[in-house]
Amino acid sequence: MTLSIQGLNRVKHENPYNYSDEQLALKDQYLRQIKLLWPDANSYYAELALDLCLTKSEEEQREIMKRIDSTESKHKIPEILTSNTLQILDNSDNLAIN
């Protein structure tokens, strides 16, 4: 539920990484493919994992994966953010949008 306050507009960042229209279309295609591979994956986390693969270098991705895999958490880390899943996403030749 969202509250609407007259005279106050909510800021919504639909394209925080400044993807081009072509890149946004590819991202949408990849998100649909992710949903087919992991139907139970939360859309927010799927988009987060995809943005990680699209905007970070391979070295930065590895460092983030190490931190996720080695950090104790009281919360369950979604499968889409585990290193195995990110490696699958990263191994796609078509995934790099730079």
LUMMI-625306 format. One record per residue (C-alpha): residue number from 1; residue in one letter; x, y, z. Coordinates in pm, 1 decimal. Layout:
N
<node><num>NUM</num><residu>A</residu><xx>X</xx><yy>Y</yy><zz>Z</zz></node>
...
//
This chain:
98
<node><num>1</num><residu>M</residu><xx>0.0</xx><yy>0.0</yy><zz>0.0</zz></node>
<node><num>2</num><residu>T</residu><xx>128.9</xx><yy>345.3</yy><zz>-84.4</zz></node>
<node><num>3</num><residu>L</residu><xx>10.3</xx><yy>676.0</yy><zz>45.4</zz></node>
<node><num>4</num><residu>S</residu><xx>-50.8</xx><yy>961.0</yy><zz>-189.7</zz></node>
<node><num>5</num><residu>I</residu><xx>19.5</xx><yy>1302.4</yy><zz>-44.9</zz></node>
<node><num>6</num><residu>Q</residu><xx>-101.9</xx><yy>1592.7</yy><zz>-252.7</zz></node>
<node><num>7</num><residu>G</residu><xx>185.3</xx><yy>1811.5</yy><zz>-370.4</zz></node>
<node><num>8</num><residu>L</residu><xx>450.9</xx><yy>1550.9</yy><zz>-289.9</zz></node>
<node><num>9</num><residu>N</residu><xx>577.7</xx><yy>1338.3</yy><zz>-575.4</zz></node>
<node><num>10</num><residu>R</residu><xx>752.1</xx><yy>1010.1</yy><zz>-518.8</zz></node>
<node><num>11</num><residu>V</residu><xx>1086.4</xx><yy>966.5</yy><zz>-688.7</zz></node>
<node><num>12</num><residu>K</residu><xx>1105.2</xx><yy>647.7</yy><zz>-892.1</zz></node>
<node><num>13</num><residu>H</residu><xx>1430.2</xx><yy>539.9</yy><zz>-1054.7</zz></node>
<node><num>14</num><residu>E</residu><xx>1330.6</xx><yy>317.0</yy><zz>-1341.3</zz></node>
<node><num>15</num><residu>N</residu><xx>1676.0</xx><yy>315.5</yy><zz>-1498.1</zz></node>
<node><num>16</num><residu>P</residu><xx>1936.4</xx><yy>382.9</yy><zz>-1226.9</zz></node>
<node><num>17</num><residu>Y</residu><xx>2220.7</xx><yy>233.7</yy><zz>-1436.7</zz></node>
<node><num>18</num><residu>N</residu><xx>2131.7</xx><yy>445.4</yy><zz>-1741.1</zz></node>
<node><num>19</num><residu>Y</residu><xx>2086.9</xx><yy>147.7</yy><zz>-1973.2</zz></node>
<node><num>20</num><residu>S</residu><xx>2004.5</xx><yy>234.8</yy><zz>-2333.6</zz></node>
<node><num>21</num><residu>D</residu><xx>1667.4</xx><yy>129.6</yy><zz>-2481.2</zz></node>
<node><num>22</num><residu>E</residu><xx>1838.3</xx><yy>-169.2</yy><zz>-2646.0</zz></node>
<node><num>23</num><residu>Q</residu><xx>2002.9</xx><yy>-268.8</yy><zz>-2318.1</zz></node>
<node><num>24</num><residu>L</residu><xx>1669.9</xx><yy>-238.3</yy><zz>-2133.4</zz></node>
<node><num>25</num><residu>A</residu><xx>1507.0</xx><yy>-467.2</yy><zz>-2392.3</zz></node>
<node><num>26</num><residu>L</residu><xx>1787.6</xx><yy>-722.9</yy><zz>-2345.3</zz></node>
<node><num>27</num><residu>K</residu><xx>1758.2</xx><yy>-693.4</yy><zz>-1968.2</zz></node>
<node><num>28</num><residu>D</residu><xx>1384.1</xx><yy>-761.2</yy><zz>-1993.4</zz></node>
<node><num>29</num><residu>Q</residu><xx>1457.2</xx><yy>-1066.0</yy><zz>-2209.8</zz></node>
<node><num>30</num><residu>Y</residu><xx>1713.3</xx><yy>-1194.4</yy><zz>-1958.0</zz></node>
<node><num>31</num><residu>L</residu><xx>1470.1</xx><yy>-1144.7</yy><zz>-1669.5</zz></node>
<node><num>32</num><residu>R</residu><xx>1211.6</xx><yy>-1353.8</yy><zz>-1853.5</zz></node>
<node><num>33</num><residu>Q</residu><xx>1474.0</xx><yy>-1627.2</yy><zz>-1908.9</zz></node>
<node><num>34</num><residu>I</residu><xx>1568.9</xx><yy>-1615.3</yy><zz>-1539.5</zz></node>
<node><num>35</num><residu>K</residu><xx>1200.4</xx><yy>-1655.4</yy><zz>-1448.0</zz></node>
<node><num>36</num><residu>L</residu><xx>1187.3</xx><yy>-1967.2</yy><zz>-1668.4</zz></node>
<node><num>37</num><residu>L</residu><xx>1500.7</xx><yy>-2115.5</yy><zz>-1507.1</zz></node>
<node><num>38</num><residu>W</residu><xx>1402.9</xx><yy>-2022.1</yy><zz>-1150.5</zz></node>
<node><num>39</num><residu>P</residu><xx>1023.3</xx><yy>-1980.8</yy><zz>-1138.0</zz></node>
<node><num>40</num><residu>D</residu><xx>1026.3</xx><yy>-1934.4</yy><zz>-760.0</zz></node>
<node><num>41</num><residu>A</residu><xx>1288.4</xx><yy>-1658.5</yy><zz>-770.0</zz></node>
<node><num>42</num><residu>N</residu><xx>1179.1</xx><yy>-1326.1</yy><zz>-630.5</zz></node>
<node><num>43</num><residu>S</residu><xx>1170.1</xx><yy>-1067.0</yy><zz>-911.3</zz></node>
<node><num>44</num><residu>Y</residu><xx>1353.9</xx><yy>-809.6</yy><zz>-700.2</zz></node>
<node><num>45</num><residu>Y</residu><xx>1646.8</xx><yy>-1044.4</yy><zz>-634.2</zz></node>
<node><num>46</num><residu>A</residu><xx>1651.5</xx><yy>-1165.1</yy><zz>-994.4</zz></node>
<node><num>47</num><residu>E</residu><xx>1685.6</xx><yy>-807.4</yy><zz>-1116.0</zz></node>
<node><num>48</num><residu>L</residu><xx>1948.1</xx><yy>-737.1</yy><zz>-850.5</zz></node>
<node><num>49</num><residu>A</residu><xx>2154.7</xx><yy>-1039.1</yy><zz>-961.9</zz></node>
<node><num>50</num><residu>L</residu><xx>2120.1</xx><yy>-944.5</yy><zz>-1328.6</zz></node>
<node><num>51</num><residu>D</residu><xx>2225.4</xx><yy>-584.0</yy><zz>-1263.5</zz></node>
<node><num>52</num><residu>L</residu><xx>2525.0</xx><yy>-717.6</yy><zz>-1072.2</zz></node>
<node><num>53</num><residu>C</residu><xx>2627.7</xx><yy>-926.3</yy><zz>-1373.4</zz></node>
<node><num>54</num><residu>L</residu><xx>2570.1</xx><yy>-642.4</yy><zz>-1617.8</zz></node>
<node><num>55</num><residu>T</residu><xx>2740.9</xx><yy>-360.1</yy><zz>-1429.8</zz></node>
<node><num>56</num><residu>K</residu><xx>3028.8</xx><yy>-517.5</yy><zz>-1237.3</zz></node>
<node><num>57</num><residu>S</residu><xx>3354.4</xx><yy>-655.2</yy><zz>-1367.5</zz></node>
<node><num>58</num><residu>E</residu><xx>3424.3</xx><yy>-1025.6</yy><zz>-1330.8</zz></node>
<node><num>59</num><residu>E</residu><xx>3670.2</xx><yy>-954.5</yy><zz>-1048.5</zz></node>
<node><num>60</num><residu>E</residu><xx>3414.1</xx><yy>-744.2</yy><zz>-860.1</zz></node>
<node><num>61</num><residu>Q</residu><xx>3153.9</xx><yy>-1017.9</yy><zz>-909.1</zz></node>
<node><num>62</num><residu>R</residu><xx>3389.0</xx><yy>-1280.0</yy><zz>-763.3</zz></node>
<node><num>63</num><residu>E</residu><xx>3455.4</xx><yy>-1062.2</yy><zz>-458.5</zz></node>
<node><num>64</num><residu>I</residu><xx>3083.9</xx><yy>-1009.2</yy><zz>-400.6</zz></node>
<node><num>65</num><residu>M</residu><xx>3016.9</xx><yy>-1382.9</yy><zz>-441.9</zz></node>
<node><num>66</num><residu>K</residu><xx>3289.1</xx><yy>-1462.9</yy><zz>-185.1</zz></node>
<node><num>67</num><residu>R</residu><xx>3132.4</xx><yy>-1223.0</yy><zz>64.5</zz></node>
<node><num>68</num><residu>I</residu><xx>2783.2</xx><yy>-1368.1</yy><zz>9.5</zz></node>
<node><num>69</num><residu>D</residu><xx>2908.2</xx><yy>-1727.2</yy><zz>40.9</zz></node>
<node><num>70</num><residu>S</residu><xx>3122.6</xx><yy>-1664.7</yy><zz>349.7</zz></node>
<node><num>71</num><residu>T</residu><xx>2899.9</xx><yy>-1430.1</yy><zz>548.5</zz></node>
<node><num>72</num><residu>E</residu><xx>2683.4</xx><yy>-1576.1</yy><zz>820.3</zz></node>
<node><num>73</num><residu>S</residu><xx>2331.0</xx><yy>-1441.7</yy><zz>799.1</zz></node>
<node><num>74</num><residu>K</residu><xx>2020.9</xx><yy>-1490.0</yy><zz>1005.0</zz></node>
<node><num>75</num><residu>H</residu><xx>1827.1</xx><yy>-1446.5</yy><zz>679.9</zz></node>
<node><num>76</num><residu>K</residu><xx>1813.9</xx><yy>-1702.4</yy><zz>402.4</zz></node>
<node><num>77</num><residu>I</residu><xx>2011.3</xx><yy>-1580.1</yy><zz>103.0</zz></node>
<node><num>78</num><residu>P</residu><xx>1800.4</xx><yy>-1624.6</yy><zz>-210.2</zz></node>
<node><num>79</num><residu>E</residu><xx>1935.7</xx><yy>-1891.6</yy><zz>-444.5</zz></node>
<node><num>80</num><residu>I</residu><xx>1945.7</xx><yy>-1638.1</yy><zz>-727.3</zz></node>
<node><num>81</num><residu>L</residu><xx>2222.3</xx><yy>-1452.2</yy><zz>-537.4</zz></node>
<node><num>82</num><residu>T</residu><xx>2443.9</xx><yy>-1752.5</yy><zz>-468.4</zz></node>
<node><num>83</num><residu>S</residu><xx>2772.7</xx><yy>-1789.8</yy><zz>-650.4</zz></node>
<node><num>84</num><residu>N</residu><xx>2651.6</xx><yy>-2089.6</yy><zz>-854.9</zz></node>
<node><num>85</num><residu>T</residu><xx>2359.9</xx><yy>-1893.1</yy><zz>-995.2</zz></node>
<node><num>86</num><residu>L</residu><xx>2567.0</xx><yy>-1583.7</yy><zz>-1067.3</zz></node>
<node><num>87</num><residu>Q</residu><xx>2821.5</xx><yy>-1800.1</yy><zz>-1250.4</zz></node>
<node><num>88</num><residu>I</residu><xx>2543.1</xx><yy>-1943.6</yy><zz>-1466.6</zz></node>
<node><num>89</num><residu>L</residu><xx>2420.0</xx><yy>-1592.4</yy><zz>-1545.4</zz></node>
<node><num>90</num><residu>D</residu><xx>2773.0</xx><yy>-1468.0</yy><zz>-1608.4</zz></node>
<node><num>91</num><residu>N</residu><xx>2861.7</xx><yy>-1755.0</yy><zz>-1845.0</zz></node>
<node><num>92</num><residu>S</residu><xx>2607.7</xx><yy>-1638.3</yy><zz>-2100.8</zz></node>
<node><num>93</num><residu>D</residu><xx>2792.8</xx><yy>-1484.4</yy><zz>-2397.0</zz></node>
<node><num>94</num><residu>N</residu><xx>2503.1</xx><yy>-1247.7</yy><zz>-2458.1</zz></node>
<node><num>95</num><residu>L</residu><xx>2481.5</xx><yy>-1119.6</yy><zz>-2102.5</zz></node>
<node><num>96</num><residu>A</residu><xx>2746.2</xx><yy>-847.2</yy><zz>-2109.9</zz></node>
<node><num>97</num><residu>I</residu><xx>2597.0</xx><yy>-507.1</yy><zz>-2174.4</zz></node>
<node><num>98</num><residu>N</residu><xx>2878.3</xx><yy>-254.3</yy><zz>-2166.0</zz></node>
//
